[in-house]
Amino acid sequence: MYKELLWVFTQLPDDYIVLDTETTGLPDENGLPDIVTLGITVVRQREIAKSVEFKTRPKKRISEEAQSIHGITNEQAAEFKSFDSQWSHMAEYLKDQLIVIHNASFDWPILRDHVVRYNLTTPSIKGVFCSQKAATPWAQAMDLSCSHRGPSVDTLTKSLGVENLRAKKDGVHGAEIDSQQAAQILEVMRRLEKSNTVWSN
């Protein structure tokens, strides 16, 4: 039902990457949070080809709330490599790609902030696509739970019957596994728009 609201997903290229971050917390009076992990899932010909996770040492302390979400402590993060020392490797994955992010308005500004902070250069990209915003009209029409940003990865995973990768890790979030989850959801939504299935919630 309402599959026509998923049309935008069919317009995505067959090759793209999905990016996700885990951070020290939420933006506050001191600015944007620091990245603790950055995950990238590479999709080629609509199939997951590879995924990788970069662990980066933050300058800000990880909040208790953030620790409860991704399970990374300040002591663990202190042992990670610096963001700038890994940027060249990260940037290779981004170069000339469409970057899909579930909640791009959160992750992308934080990534760009790090690039500016460390006086680095962002590679040429094809653009940034927010899968959360794109899924919102369909999710609202289906009466799915949505925040002001749109439907969460968890909501779409359950509603679409997608394998819950987090369940294998006791529900703990992770940048790599969450980017894989978002990639799976995106491809299911792409196929759903083209299918003859009568979908209901």
C-alpha positions as a LaTeX table, in Angstrom:
\begin{tabular}{lrrr}
\hline
Residue & $x$ (\AA) & $y$ (\AA) & $z$ (\AA) \\
\hline
Met1 & 0.00 & 0.00 & 0.00 \\
Tyr2 & 1.16 & 3.53 & $-0.84$ \\
Lys3 & 4.10 & 2.06 & $-2.76$ \\
Glu4 & 4.06 & 5.08 & $-5.06$ \\
Leu5 & 5.47 & 7.07 & $-2.13$ \\
Leu6 & 8.63 & 4.99 & $-2.39$ \\
Trp7 & 9.30 & 6.01 & $-6.00$ \\
Val8 & 12.33 & 8.12 & $-5.07$ \\
Phe9 & 14.17 & 4.99 & $-3.91$ \\
Thr10 & 13.96 & 3.49 & $-7.41$ \\
Gln11 & 15.87 & 6.49 & $-8.74$ \\
Leu12 & 18.99 & 5.71 & $-6.74$ \\
Pro13 & 22.01 & 4.36 & $-8.62$ \\
Asp14 & 22.96 & 0.71 & $-8.39$ \\
Asp15 & 26.27 & 1.66 & $-6.76$ \\
Tyr16 & 26.49 & 3.87 & $-3.65$ \\
Ile17 & 27.73 & 3.83 & $-0.08$ \\
Val18 & 25.86 & 4.03 & 3.21 \\
Leu19 & 27.50 & 5.96 & 6.06 \\
Asp20 & 26.75 & 6.00 & 9.77 \\
Thr21 & 28.46 & 7.40 & 12.86 \\
Glu22 & 28.44 & 6.80 & 16.58 \\
Thr23 & 29.38 & 9.89 & 18.55 \\
Thr24 & 30.16 & 11.29 & 21.99 \\
Gly25 & 26.58 & 12.48 & 22.32 \\
Leu26 & 24.25 & 15.13 & 20.93 \\
Pro27 & 24.98 & 18.73 & 19.88 \\
Asp28 & 25.03 & 21.09 & 22.86 \\
Glu29 & 26.21 & 24.55 & 23.88 \\
Asn30 & 29.78 & 23.44 & 23.15 \\
Gly31 & 28.98 & 22.57 & 19.56 \\
Leu32 & 28.76 & 19.32 & 17.65 \\
Pro33 & 29.81 & 16.00 & 19.21 \\
Asp34 & 32.91 & 14.06 & 18.23 \\
Ile35 & 32.87 & 10.94 & 16.10 \\
Val36 & 33.77 & 7.75 & 17.96 \\
Thr37 & 33.16 & 5.29 & 15.12 \\
Leu38 & 32.36 & 5.78 & 11.45 \\
Gly39 & 30.90 & 2.92 & 9.44 \\
Ile40 & 30.68 & 2.60 & 5.69 \\
Thr41 & 28.81 & $-0.07$ & 3.72 \\
Val42 & 29.63 & $-0.31$ & 0.03 \\
Val43 & 26.74 & $-1.30$ & $-2.24$ \\
Arg44 & 27.54 & $-2.51$ & $-5.74$ \\
Gln45 & 24.84 & $-3.57$ & $-8.19$ \\
Arg46 & 22.30 & $-3.29$ & $-5.36$ \\
Glu47 & 24.15 & $-5.83$ & $-3.22$ \\
Ile48 & 26.28 & $-5.24$ & $-0.13$ \\
Ala49 & 29.85 & $-5.70$ & $-1.30$ \\
Lys50 & 31.84 & $-4.62$ & 1.72 \\
Ser51 & 31.61 & $-2.84$ & 5.04 \\
Val52 & 34.24 & $-1.22$ & 7.22 \\
Glu53 & 34.38 & 0.64 & 10.52 \\
Phe54 & 36.85 & 3.32 & 11.59 \\
Lys55 & 37.37 & 3.87 & 15.32 \\
Thr56 & 38.45 & 7.44 & 16.02 \\
Arg57 & 39.74 & 8.99 & 19.23 \\
Pro58 & 37.42 & 11.80 & 20.35 \\
Lys59 & 38.53 & 14.97 & 22.08 \\
Lys60 & 35.25 & 15.30 & 23.96 \\
Arg61 & 34.13 & 12.84 & 26.61 \\
Ile62 & 31.50 & 10.30 & 25.67 \\
Ser63 & 28.25 & 10.96 & 27.52 \\
Glu64 & 26.66 & 8.22 & 29.60 \\
Glu65 & 23.66 & 8.20 & 27.28 \\
Ala66 & 25.88 & 7.72 & 24.22 \\
Gln67 & 27.80 & 4.94 & 25.99 \\
Ser68 & 24.52 & 3.15 & 26.70 \\
Ile69 & 23.70 & 3.23 & 22.98 \\
His70 & 26.96 & 2.11 & 21.39 \\
Gly71 & 28.73 & 0.54 & 24.36 \\
Ile72 & 32.06 & 2.32 & 23.87 \\
Thr73 & 33.68 & 3.74 & 27.01 \\
Asn74 & 35.98 & 6.74 & 27.30 \\
Glu75 & 38.80 & 4.40 & 28.29 \\
Gln76 & 38.34 & 2.34 & 25.14 \\
Ala77 & 38.05 & 5.38 & 22.88 \\
Ala78 & 41.27 & 6.84 & 24.27 \\
Glu79 & 43.12 & 3.98 & 22.56 \\
Phe80 & 41.65 & 4.69 & 19.10 \\
Lys81 & 43.62 & 6.40 & 16.32 \\
Ser82 & 42.95 & 10.08 & 15.63 \\
Phe83 & 40.38 & 11.08 & 13.04 \\
Asp84 & 42.82 & 12.99 & 10.85 \\
Ser85 & 45.29 & 10.09 & 10.72 \\
Gln86 & 42.57 & 7.91 & 9.14 \\
Trp87 & 40.88 & 10.48 & 6.93 \\
Ser88 & 42.70 & 9.59 & 3.70 \\
His89 & 41.41 & 6.01 & 3.98 \\
Met90 & 37.87 & 7.18 & 4.78 \\
Ala91 & 37.92 & 9.68 & 1.93 \\
Glu92 & 38.75 & 6.96 & $-0.59$ \\
Tyr93 & 35.42 & 5.31 & 0.18 \\
Leu94 & 33.56 & 8.61 & $-0.26$ \\
Lys95 & 35.23 & 9.75 & $-3.47$ \\
Asp96 & 32.83 & 10.05 & $-6.44$ \\
Gln97 & 30.06 & 8.24 & $-4.54$ \\
Leu98 & 26.47 & 8.98 & $-3.66$ \\
Ile99 & 26.46 & 8.88 & 0.14 \\
Val100 & 23.29 & 7.54 & 1.75 \\
Ile101 & 22.75 & 8.40 & 5.42 \\
His102 & 19.76 & 7.59 & 7.61 \\
Asn103 & 19.37 & 10.95 & 9.39 \\
Ala104 & 21.81 & 12.87 & 7.22 \\
Ser105 & 21.05 & 16.13 & 9.03 \\
Phe106 & 22.86 & 14.66 & 12.06 \\
Asp107 & 25.77 & 12.66 & 10.66 \\
Trp108 & 26.82 & 14.78 & 7.68 \\
Pro109 & 27.35 & 18.11 & 9.51 \\
Ile110 & 29.38 & 16.29 & 12.15 \\
Leu111 & 31.60 & 14.71 & 9.51 \\
Arg112 & 32.05 & 18.04 & 7.71 \\
Asp113 & 32.85 & 19.69 & 11.06 \\
His114 & 35.67 & 17.21 & 11.60 \\
Val115 & 37.05 & 17.86 & 8.12 \\
Val116 & 37.13 & 21.60 & 8.80 \\
Arg117 & 38.45 & 21.18 & 12.33 \\
Tyr118 & 41.46 & 19.17 & 11.19 \\
Asn119 & 42.02 & 21.30 & 8.08 \\
Leu120 & 41.32 & 18.38 & 5.76 \\
Thr121 & 39.72 & 18.23 & 2.32 \\
Thr122 & 36.40 & 16.61 & 1.43 \\
Pro123 & 36.68 & 14.55 & $-1.77$ \\
Ser124 & 34.38 & 15.15 & $-4.71$ \\
Ile125 & 31.11 & 13.28 & $-4.15$ \\
Lys126 & 27.90 & 12.80 & $-6.15$ \\
Gly127 & 25.71 & 13.99 & $-3.29$ \\
Val128 & 24.14 & 13.03 & 0.03 \\
Phe129 & 20.77 & 11.24 & 0.19 \\
Cys130 & 18.84 & 11.05 & 3.46 \\
Ser131 & 16.99 & 7.73 & 3.50 \\
Gln132 & 15.12 & 8.75 & 6.64 \\
Lys133 & 13.59 & 11.86 & 5.06 \\
Ala134 & 12.86 & 9.97 & 1.84 \\
Ala135 & 11.01 & 7.23 & 3.74 \\
Thr136 & 8.92 & 9.66 & 5.81 \\
Pro137 & 5.90 & 10.12 & 3.47 \\
Trp138 & 5.44 & 6.36 & 3.13 \\
Ala139 & 5.96 & 5.73 & 6.85 \\
Gln140 & 3.45 & 8.43 & 7.81 \\
Ala141 & 0.90 & 7.10 & 5.31 \\
Met142 & 1.38 & 3.64 & 6.82 \\
Asp143 & 0.87 & 5.13 & 10.29 \\
Leu144 & 4.30 & 4.00 & 11.45 \\
Ser145 & 5.99 & 5.64 & 14.41 \\
Cys146 & 7.99 & 8.68 & 13.27 \\
Ser147 & 9.99 & 11.29 & 15.14 \\
His148 & 10.31 & 14.82 & 13.78 \\
Arg149 & 13.14 & 13.45 & 11.64 \\
Gly150 & 11.18 & 10.50 & 10.28 \\
Pro151 & 11.05 & 6.72 & 10.84 \\
Ser152 & 13.96 & 5.12 & 12.66 \\
Val153 & 16.05 & 2.24 & 11.37 \\
Asp154 & 14.44 & 0.03 & 14.03 \\
Thr155 & 10.91 & 0.97 & 12.92 \\
Leu156 & 11.63 & 0.26 & 9.25 \\
Thr157 & 13.48 & $-2.96$ & 10.06 \\
Lys158 & 10.46 & $-4.32$ & 11.91 \\
Ser159 & 7.82 & $-3.01$ & 9.51 \\
Leu160 & 9.55 & $-4.31$ & 6.39 \\
Gly161 & 10.51 & $-7.67$ & 7.89 \\
Val162 & 14.20 & $-7.03$ & 7.33 \\
Glu163 & 16.72 & $-9.16$ & 9.23 \\
Asn164 & 17.69 & $-7.35$ & 12.43 \\
Leu165 & 21.47 & $-7.39$ & 12.42 \\
Arg166 & 21.65 & $-5.70$ & 15.82 \\
Ala167 & 19.83 & $-8.65$ & 17.39 \\
Lys168 & 23.03 & $-10.66$ & 16.92 \\
Lys169 & 24.82 & $-8.14$ & 19.16 \\
Asp170 & 22.21 & $-7.81$ & 21.90 \\
Gly171 & 20.70 & $-4.74$ & 20.24 \\
Val172 & 23.84 & $-2.61$ & 20.61 \\
His173 & 24.26 & 0.09 & 17.98 \\
Gly174 & 27.42 & 0.25 & 15.90 \\
Ala175 & 28.39 & 2.43 & 12.96 \\
Glu176 & 29.26 & $-0.49$ & 10.70 \\
Ile177 & 26.30 & $-2.69$ & 11.56 \\
Asp178 & 23.88 & 0.26 & 11.38 \\
Ser179 & 25.16 & 1.21 & 7.92 \\
Gln180 & 24.59 & $-2.41$ & 6.85 \\
Gln181 & 21.09 & $-2.32$ & 8.31 \\
Ala182 & 20.25 & 0.90 & 6.49 \\
Ala183 & 21.54 & $-0.55$ & 3.21 \\
Gln184 & 19.32 & $-3.62$ & 3.61 \\
Ile185 & 16.28 & $-1.44$ & 4.33 \\
Leu186 & 16.94 & 0.76 & 1.32 \\
Glu187 & 17.12 & $-2.15$ & $-1.08$ \\
Val188 & 13.92 & $-3.69$ & 0.32 \\
Met189 & 12.11 & $-0.37$ & $-0.15$ \\
Arg190 & 13.45 & $-0.11$ & $-3.69$ \\
Arg191 & 12.12 & $-3.58$ & $-4.54$ \\
Leu192 & 8.83 & $-2.99$ & $-2.76$ \\
Glu193 & 7.95 & $-0.05$ & $-5.01$ \\
Lys194 & 8.35 & $-2.26$ & $-8.08$ \\
Ser195 & 6.62 & $-5.33$ & $-6.68$ \\
Asn196 & 3.01 & $-6.36$ & $-7.07$ \\
Thr197 & 2.69 & $-7.09$ & $-3.38$ \\
Val198 & $-0.19$ & $-5.40$ & $-1.61$ \\
Trp199 & 1.58 & $-4.11$ & 1.47 \\
Ser200 & $-0.18$ & $-3.13$ & 4.66 \\
Asn201 & 0.91 & $-2.34$ & 8.17 \\
\hline
\end{tabular}
